[in-house]
Amino acid sequence: MGGSQGGTRSAVKIRITPGARADLKGIREFIGRDSSYYAEKTIREISAIIDELRQFPLSGRIVPEYVGTGIRERIYREYRIVYRLEAEFVVVITIFHSAKLPEQLSN
């Protein structure tokens, strides 16, 4: 119990970029073509991981393609939730399927 999981500090705020919001919408629409149940379940679970970052902002690994930039990611099934820390914020930059290569992560 007493250890810090992934860098505990006081809760930070979450900021989701417009691009990441569009990613979530695209994921919902893509999965929803086959199952609205699984589309909503996937979005809920990705959202829960994002919410966990409030308490554990350092829990994600450094993105291998961007070592030295401070960009981190959490993985949910085949999706990569990419974010960075900015002062008291976790900024979710993008969410994409792991079969795709990450684009330039500047937002």
C-alpha positions as CSV (number, residue, x, y, z in Angstrom):
1,M,0.0,0.0,0.0
2,G,2.5,2.7,0.9
3,G,4.3,2.9,-2.5
4,S,3.7,5.4,-5.2
5,Q,2.3,3.9,-8.3
6,G,3.5,5.7,-11.3
7,G,4.4,9.0,-9.6
8,T,1.7,10.0,-7.2
9,R,1.3,13.8,-6.5
10,S,-1.7,16.0,-6.0
11,A,-4.4,15.5,-8.6
12,V,-3.8,17.3,-11.9
13,K,-6.3,18.6,-14.4
14,I,-7.0,16.9,-17.7
15,R,-6.9,18.8,-20.9
16,I,-8.0,16.9,-24.1
17,T,-6.9,18.5,-27.3
18,P,-9.5,18.9,-30.2
19,G,-7.5,16.3,-32.1
20,A,-7.8,13.8,-29.3
21,R,-11.6,14.5,-29.0
22,A,-11.9,13.9,-32.8
23,D,-9.9,10.6,-32.3
24,L,-12.4,9.5,-29.6
25,K,-15.3,10.3,-31.9
26,G,-13.7,8.4,-34.8
27,I,-13.1,5.3,-32.5
28,R,-16.7,5.4,-31.4
29,E,-17.9,5.6,-35.0
30,F,-15.6,2.9,-36.3
31,I,-16.5,0.4,-33.6
32,G,-20.1,1.5,-33.7
33,R,-20.5,0.2,-37.2
34,D,-20.5,-3.3,-35.8
35,S,-21.6,-2.7,-32.2
36,S,-22.9,0.3,-30.4
37,Y,-22.4,-1.5,-27.1
38,Y,-18.7,-2.2,-27.7
39,A,-18.2,1.3,-29.1
40,E,-19.5,2.9,-25.9
41,K,-17.7,0.3,-23.7
42,T,-14.4,1.2,-25.4
43,I,-14.9,4.9,-25.0
44,R,-15.8,4.5,-21.3
45,E,-12.7,2.4,-20.7
46,I,-10.4,4.8,-22.5
47,S,-12.0,7.7,-20.6
48,A,-11.4,5.8,-17.3
49,I,-7.7,5.5,-18.2
50,I,-7.5,9.2,-19.0
51,D,-9.2,9.9,-15.6
52,E,-6.6,7.8,-13.8
53,L,-4.0,10.2,-15.1
54,R,-5.3,12.8,-12.6
55,Q,-3.8,10.9,-9.7
56,F,-1.0,9.0,-11.6
57,P,0.3,11.3,-14.4
58,L,3.6,9.5,-14.6
59,S,2.0,6.1,-14.9
60,G,2.4,6.0,-18.7
61,R,5.6,4.9,-20.4
62,I,7.7,7.3,-22.5
63,V,6.6,7.0,-26.1
64,P,9.5,5.1,-27.8
65,E,9.2,7.2,-31.0
66,Y,9.6,10.4,-29.0
67,V,12.2,9.7,-26.3
68,G,13.5,12.9,-24.7
69,T,10.3,14.9,-25.4
70,G,8.4,14.1,-22.3
71,I,5.6,12.5,-24.3
72,R,4.0,9.5,-22.5
73,E,1.4,7.0,-23.3
74,R,-1.0,4.5,-21.7
75,I,-2.2,1.5,-23.6
76,Y,-5.8,0.3,-23.8
77,R,-6.1,-2.9,-25.8
78,E,-4.9,-1.8,-29.3
79,Y,-5.2,1.9,-28.6
80,R,-2.4,4.3,-27.6
81,I,-3.4,7.2,-25.4
82,V,-0.7,9.8,-25.9
83,Y,-0.2,12.7,-23.5
84,R,2.3,15.1,-22.0
85,L,2.5,16.9,-18.7
86,E,2.3,20.7,-18.6
87,A,2.5,22.3,-15.1
88,E,-0.7,21.2,-13.4
89,F,-2.2,19.6,-16.5
90,V,-2.1,16.3,-18.3
91,V,-2.7,17.2,-22.0
92,V,-4.0,14.3,-24.0
93,I,-2.6,14.8,-27.5
94,T,-3.9,11.9,-29.5
95,I,-5.5,8.4,-29.2
96,F,-4.8,6.0,-32.1
97,H,-4.9,2.4,-33.0
98,S,-1.5,0.8,-32.5
99,A,-1.4,-0.5,-36.1
100,K,-0.9,3.1,-37.2
101,L,2.3,5.0,-36.8
102,P,2.2,8.1,-34.7
103,E,2.0,11.4,-36.5
104,Q,4.0,14.5,-35.5
105,L,2.9,15.1,-31.9
106,S,3.0,18.9,-31.6
107,N,-0.4,19.7,-30.1
